[in-house]
């Protein structure tokens, strides 16, 4: 992609996603996450109408009357986008690849952070850390993130989410809002996700194509694994082959949902031909 074409693409995504974040997501993002960046300020006596969840039971027991904790909202939050750039993200049977939707969703979230004067950072991962952009504020920084999402060529096609989460823990010492964008065809990340989920506000956004869910009956077909590059001849006429594939795929998705939920993280799934706008808005509203 030459520079002119890249700038054109960045501009196109900026116009589309900035409009969304300005009109829709800015407010929703703020109301969803503003309460997450709170610092303790003081305690005071309970007044009628106060949220009972803020009662400080230790102080209440000491003085024999209800006291509540008063928090101050931190002026700025940090948002980290963790984006899977492995080979399977280049799959797509409709008009768009999973990678295209991931780029648009990431850009929308980055502009929402910008609008709320928050920092945004980026981690691109495969089975290794491909790129790390430390969190910063400002429009030019967000445009750099979009540019990398569009143009970056990963060294590896494989996936290892556990490694990416370990890296997140090593670079993010303070609590952050973390969005992990992937198809989550991976396993063995439960332990590291639990650690990240305890420290950060993590949401897994699964972008998928409905054609991945099952193999159609097409006779003998040559198939290539997008992550390993391995080519094999598959007999798609065999019902057991089709069922084994569907079972494997479903197990990965169940693992994703259960692991994220158990770790106290948010879960969102969006098919490439669905409106990610509606999905994100619904998720923000449920959490707000």
C-alpha positions in Angstrom: 0.0 0.0 0.0 1.6 3.3 -1.0 1.4 6.4 1.3 -1.3 8.1 -0.7 -3.6 5.1 -0.7 -2.9 4.5 3.0 -3.7 8.1 3.9 -6.9 7.8 1.9 -7.9 4.7 3.8 -7.0 6.3 7.2 -9.2 9.3 6.3 -12.1 7.1 5.2 -12.0 5.2 8.5 -11.6 8.4 10.5 -14.7 10.0 8.9 -16.8 6.9 9.5 -15.7 6.0 13.0 -15.3 9.6 14.3 -18.9 10.3 13.4 -19.9 7.3 15.3 -17.8 8.1 18.3 -18.9 11.8 18.3 -22.6 11.2 18.0 -23.1 7.8 19.7 -20.2 6.4 21.6 -18.6 9.4 23.3 -21.4 9.7 25.9 -21.9 6.0 26.2 -18.3 5.3 26.6 -18.0 8.0 29.3 -21.0 6.8 31.3 -19.9 3.2 31.1 -16.3 3.7 32.2 -16.3 6.9 34.2 -17.0 5.1 37.4 -14.1 2.7 36.8 -11.5 5.4 37.3 -12.3 6.5 40.9 -10.0 7.5 43.7 -11.0 7.4 47.3 -11.4 10.9 48.8 -13.0 10.8 52.3 -15.9 9.3 54.4 -18.9 11.3 55.4 -22.2 10.5 57.2 -24.9 8.7 55.2 -27.6 10.9 53.8 -31.0 9.9 52.5 -30.7 9.0 48.8 -27.0 7.9 49.0 -26.0 4.7 47.2 -26.0 2.0 49.9 -23.2 0.2 48.0 -20.8 3.0 49.1 -21.3 2.4 52.8 -18.1 2.0 54.7 -18.9 -0.8 57.1 -15.8 -0.5 59.2 -16.4 3.2 60.0 -20.2 2.5 60.4 -19.4 -0.1 63.0 -17.0 2.2 64.8 -19.4 5.1 65.1 -22.6 3.1 65.3 -24.2 5.1 62.5 -23.9 4.8 58.7 -21.0 6.4 56.9 -20.2 6.3 53.2 -17.1 6.4 51.1 -16.8 9.5 48.9 -14.9 9.0 45.6 -13.5 11.5 43.1 -13.5 10.6 39.5 -10.1 10.4 38.0 -9.7 13.0 35.3 -8.4 10.6 32.8 -8.4 6.9 32.1 -6.2 4.8 29.9 -7.6 2.5 27.2 -5.6 -0.3 25.7 -6.6 -2.0 22.4 -5.2 -5.5 22.2 -5.6 -6.7 18.6 -5.1 -10.2 17.2 -3.2 -9.9 13.9 -2.8 -13.7 13.3 -3.6 -15.4 10.0 -7.2 -16.3 10.9 -8.2 -12.6 11.0 -7.8 -12.5 7.2 -10.9 -14.7 6.8 -14.1 -13.4 5.3 -16.8 -14.7 3.0 -19.0 -11.6 2.8 -17.8 -8.1 1.7 -15.4 -7.7 4.6 -12.6 -9.6 6.3 -12.6 -9.9 10.1 -9.6 -7.7 10.1 -11.6 -4.8 8.5 -14.3 -4.9 11.2 -11.6 -5.1 13.9 -10.0 -2.0 12.5 -13.3 -0.1 12.4 -14.3 -1.1 16.0 -10.8 -0.2 17.3 -10.9 3.2 15.6 -14.3 3.9 17.0 -13.2 3.0 20.5 -10.0 5.1 20.1 -11.9 8.1 19.0 -14.3 7.6 22.0 -11.3 7.7 24.3 -10.0 10.8 22.5 -13.3 12.6 22.9 -13.2 11.9 26.7 -9.6 13.1 26.9 -8.3 9.7 27.8 -5.1 8.0 26.6 -5.2 5.2 24.1 -2.6 2.6 23.4 -2.2 -0.4 21.1 -0.9 -3.9 21.4 -0.8 -6.0 18.1 -0.2 -9.7 18.9 0.1 -13.0 17.2 1.9 -15.7 19.2 4.3 -12.9 20.0 4.1 -9.2 20.6 4.2 -7.7 17.1 3.8 -4.0 18.0 3.3 -2.0 21.2 2.3 1.7 21.0 2.3 3.2 24.6 -0.9 5.1 25.6 -1.0 8.7 24.7 -3.6 11.4 24.0 -4.4 13.4 20.9 -5.8 13.0 17.4 -2.5 12.4 15.7 -1.8 9.5 18.1 -5.2 7.9 17.3 -4.5 8.3 13.5 -1.2 6.5 14.0 -3.1 3.6 15.7 -5.4 3.4 12.7 -2.5 3.5 10.3 -0.8 0.6 12.1 -4.1 -1.4 12.1 -4.4 -0.9 8.4 -0.9 -1.4 7.3 1.0 -3.6 9.8 2.4 -6.9 8.5 2.8 -9.5 11.3 5.9 -11.7 11.5 3.8 -14.7 12.6 0.4 -16.1 11.6 -0.2 -18.0 14.9 -2.0 -16.9 18.0 -1.1 -16.9 21.7 -3.4 -14.7 23.8 -1.8 -15.8 27.1 1.5 -14.2 25.9 -0.2 -11.0 25.0 -1.9 -10.8 28.4 1.4 -11.4 30.2 2.8 -8.5 28.2 -0.1 -6.3 29.1 0.5 -7.0 32.8 4.2 -6.1 32.4 3.6 -2.7 30.7 0.3 -1.5 32.4 1.0 -1.0 36.1 -2.2 1.2 36.6 -5.7 0.0 36.0 -6.8 0.4 32.4 -9.8 -0.2 30.2 -8.8 -3.1 27.9 -10.5 -4.3 24.8 -9.2 -7.6 23.3 -10.3 -7.9 19.6 -9.9 -11.4 18.2 -11.8 -14.4 16.8 -10.6 -16.3 20.0 -9.7 -19.5 18.2 -7.2 -20.1 20.9 -6.9 -21.9 24.3 -5.0 -22.0 27.6 -5.3 -18.3 28.5 -7.5 -18.8 31.6 -4.7 -18.1 34.2 -3.3 -15.0 32.6 -6.8 -13.6 31.9 -7.8 -14.0 35.6 -4.7 -11.9 36.5 -5.6 -9.2 33.9 -9.3 -9.3 34.9 -8.4 -8.6 38.5 -6.3 -5.6 37.7 -8.0 -4.1 34.6 -11.4 -3.6 33.1 -11.3 -6.1 30.3 -13.7 -6.8 27.5 -13.3 -9.5 24.9 -14.8 -8.5 21.5 -15.1 -11.6 19.3 -15.3 -10.9 15.5 -16.3 -13.9 13.5 -17.7 -15.1 10.1 -20.7 -17.4 10.1 -19.0 -19.6 7.5 -16.3 -20.5 10.1 -18.9 -22.3 12.2 -19.3 -25.3 10.0 -17.9 -26.9 6.9 -20.3 -27.3 3.9 -20.5 -30.6 2.1 -18.3 -30.0 -1.0 -16.7 -33.4 -1.5 -12.9 -33.6 -1.3 -11.5 -30.2 -0.7 -7.9 -28.8 -0.3 -7.8 -26.6 2.9 -5.1 -24.4 4.3 -4.8 -23.6 7.9 -4.5 -19.8 8.0 -2.3 -19.9 11.1 0.0 -22.8 10.4 0.0 -22.7 6.6 -0.5 -26.4 6.5 -2.4 -27.7 3.5 -4.5 -30.9 3.7 -7.1 -32.8 1.7 -10.4 -32.9 3.6 -13.3 -35.1 2.8 -16.2 -32.7 3.5 -18.7 -35.4 2.5 -18.0 -37.2 5.7 -20.5 -36.3 8.3 -18.1 -37.2 11.1 -15.5 -34.8 9.7 -18.0 -32.0 9.5 -19.3 -32.7 13.0 -15.7 -32.9 14.5 -15.0 -29.5 13.0 -18.2 -27.9 14.3 -17.5 -29.4 17.8 -13.9 -28.1 17.8 -15.1 -24.6 16.8 -17.9 -24.6 19.3 -15.5 -25.7 22.1 -13.2 -22.7 21.4 -16.2 -20.3 21.5 -17.6 -21.8 24.8 -14.1 -21.6 26.3 -13.9 -17.9 25.3 -17.3 -17.0 26.8 -16.8 -19.1 30.0 -13.2 -18.0 30.6 -14.0 -14.3 30.2 -17.1 -14.4 32.3 -15.4 -16.4 35.1 -12.6 -13.9 35.1 -15.0 -11.0 35.6 -14.5 -9.7 32.1 -17.0 -8.4 29.6 -18.0 -10.5 26.5 -19.2 -9.3 23.1 -19.6 -11.2 19.9 -20.2 -9.6 16.5 -20.5 -11.3 13.1 -18.8 -9.6 10.2 -22.1 -8.9 8.5 -23.8 -7.6 11.6 -23.9 -3.9 12.8 -21.0 -3.5 15.3 -22.6 -0.1 16.1 -25.7 -1.8 17.6 -23.6 -4.5 19.3 -21.3 -1.9 21.0 -24.1 0.4 22.0 -26.0 -2.5 23.5 -23.0 -3.6 25.5 -22.2 -0.1 26.7 -25.8 0.4 27.8 -25.9 -2.9 29.7 -22.8 -2.0 31.5 -23.5 1.7 32.1 
